[in-house]
């Protein structure tokens, strides 16, 4: 009888160890980009559908790989390079590279994304010159992303404009009215 009960206890302990080991293995499994966004208080639609690889280090730096450069439509268009990088912390992504937002006819590099107060229902894109404000509901699901066609020149043009304006401390446009009819707009 004692022998049978010690076998039962041994079997029970082995079962507990096996369950604990399988749970620990599940924690080590790589998470999808969308799961990581959700865990960090961000909507999963920040990244488009089709992420082929996602890597996150211990300091929050990440790399997202897409099959092709593409453009998604929200209230305006957002362009994604094949590789998007940034630093993730709760409620925000800083130091983004590879994402551009369109304003009027220019493309501006997105420098950061943040959800200020989740209950506000707003998300902000820092494009250097301004913060673009969107409804969080636009980012509830990952958007379809259409392959980009010859967009690099437009992206660089917007990047140059954003860089010139952000270098100015006031960030305001000054109009050169001293040239009479041949007036032009200068960025200072």
Number of C-alpha atoms within 10 A of each C-alpha: 6 7 8 9 10 11 12 12 12 12 12 12 12 12 12 11 12 12 12 12 11 10 11 11 10 10 9 8 8 12 13 13 21 20 13 17 22 14 13 14 15 26 24 20 19 20 23 22 16 14 18 12 13 19 15 18 10 6 9 14 17 18 18 19 19 21 13 16 20 20 23 21 13 13 11 12 14 22 26 25 20 16 18 17 21 21 18 23 17 14 19 19 23 18 13 21 18 17 26 25 24 20 14 7 8 16 27 28 26 25 19 21 24 21 22 13 10 14 8 10 12 16 25 18 21 19 24 21 19 13 16 17 15 17 14 19 12 17 18 13 15 18 19 15 20 15 14 15 9 8 13 12 10 14 19 16 14 20 19 14 16 21 16 16 18 18 13 13 8 9 16 13 12 11 12 13 11 9 8 8 7 8 11 12 10 12 16 15
